[in-house]
Amino acid sequence: MKLDWLEVIGLIASIAVVCIFVVVIGGGFVPITSFQAPKITFFDFLWTFRLIDILAQAFVLFAAATCCAAMLRREKGEEE
């Protein structure tokens, strides 16, 4: 069985995106200041924490570009 490098790269990229998302959601980034942050609700957190929005938008754009490239690629044996 021949190893398809495109699938391997896609798998590694998917695992990396999931790991980054888990770290961000899990609170892996510690604030620089030492004051206690006010208690906010989950939805307030989603609307005010811009890093999640940017990561989600980047993932959606990457997924859309990948899907478009997959739909428009030529099949083996297809003539021009």
Backbone hydrogen bonds, N-H to C=O, Kabsch-Sander energy under -0.5 kcal/mol:
donor,donor_aa,acceptor,acceptor_aa,energy
5,W,3,L,-0.8
8,V,4,D,-1.6
9,I,5,W,-2.6
10,G,6,L,-2.2
11,L,7,E,-2.3
12,I,8,V,-2.4
13,A,9,I,-2.5
14,S,10,G,-2.3
15,I,11,L,-2.3
16,A,12,I,-2.2
17,V,13,A,-2.3
18,V,14,S,-2.2
19,C,15,I,-2.3
20,I,16,A,-2.4
21,F,17,V,-2.4
22,V,18,V,-2.4
23,V,19,C,-2.2
24,V,20,I,-2.4
25,I,21,F,-2.6
26,G,22,V,-2.6
27,G,24,V,-0.9
28,G,23,V,-2.9
30,V,28,G,-0.6
45,F,41,T,-2.0
46,L,42,F,-2.0
47,W,43,F,-1.9
48,T,44,D,-1.8
49,F,45,F,-2.2
50,R,48,T,-1.1
52,I,49,F,-0.8
53,D,49,F,-0.7
54,I,50,R,-2.3
55,L,51,L,-2.5
56,A,52,I,-2.5
57,Q,53,D,-2.5
58,A,54,I,-2.5
59,F,55,L,-2.3
60,V,56,A,-2.4
61,L,57,Q,-2.5
62,F,58,A,-2.4
63,A,59,F,-2.7
64,A,60,V,-2.4
65,A,61,L,-2.4
66,T,62,F,-2.3
67,C,63,A,-2.4
68,C,64,A,-2.4
69,A,65,A,-2.3
70,A,66,T,-2.2
71,M,67,C,-2.2
72,L,68,C,-1.9
73,R,69,A,-0.7
78,E,75,E,-1.7
